[in-house]
Amino acid sequence: MVKIRLMRTGSKKKPFYRIVATDSRSPRDGKFLEILGFYDPRKKPHVLEVNIDKVKNWFNNGAKPTNRIEKLLSKLM
């Protein structure tokens, strides 16, 4: 199953996340299918940049979002 989830990048104690479409069996920071956007929780206000067209395309193809992604995307849609 394809999931839309966060992939952590950045250094220690300075998180930065990419929003990616990935197989549910791959590790959190492992192989992904496509980068859909990014999320920076360290900035005030938090920065969330997402390509909505790509996300909708993945939803139409059967991808499921994680709980955190659902909360973040609900602010945009």
C-alpha positions in Angstrom: 0.0 0.0 0.0 1.2 3.5 -0.8 1.2 6.0 2.1 1.8 9.7 2.2 4.0 10.4 5.2 6.8 12.6 6.6 10.4 11.8 6.0 12.8 13.4 8.5 15.8 15.2 7.2 18.0 17.9 8.8 20.5 17.5 11.5 20.3 16.5 15.2 17.8 18.6 17.1 17.0 20.5 14.0 14.2 18.6 12.3 13.0 19.3 8.7 10.5 17.0 7.0 9.7 16.1 3.4 6.2 15.0 2.6 6.6 11.9 0.4 4.6 9.1 -1.2 6.2 5.8 -0.2 5.5 2.1 0.1 4.2 1.4 3.6 6.8 -1.3 4.1 9.8 1.0 3.5 11.5 2.6 6.5 10.7 6.2 7.5 13.8 7.7 5.9 14.2 5.1 3.2 13.2 4.8 -0.4 10.3 6.9 -1.6 8.3 7.2 -4.8 7.8 11.0 -5.0 8.4 14.2 -3.0 5.1 16.1 -2.6 6.3 19.0 -0.4 8.0 19.9 2.9 7.2 20.9 6.5 9.5 23.0 8.7 8.3 23.0 12.3 11.1 25.1 13.6 10.0 28.4 11.9 7.4 30.5 13.5 4.8 30.3 12.0 5.4 26.7 10.8 6.2 26.5 7.1 4.1 24.0 5.1 4.6 23.8 1.3 2.7 21.1 -0.6 1.9 20.5 -4.2 -1.8 19.9 -3.9 -2.2 18.5 -7.5 0.3 15.7 -6.8 -1.3 14.9 -3.5 -4.8 14.7 -5.0 -3.4 12.5 -7.8 -1.9 10.0 -5.2 -5.2 10.0 -3.3 -7.1 9.2 -6.5 -4.6 6.3 -7.0 -5.4 4.8 -3.6 -2.7 6.3 -1.3 -3.6 6.7 2.4 -2.2 9.6 4.5 -0.8 9.1 8.0 -2.5 10.8 10.9 0.0 13.7 11.1 -0.3 14.3 7.3 -4.1 14.4 7.6 -3.9 17.1 10.3 -1.4 19.1 8.2 -3.3 18.8 5.0 -6.6 19.7 6.7 -5.2 23.2 7.2 -4.6 23.6 3.5 -7.7 22.0 2.0 
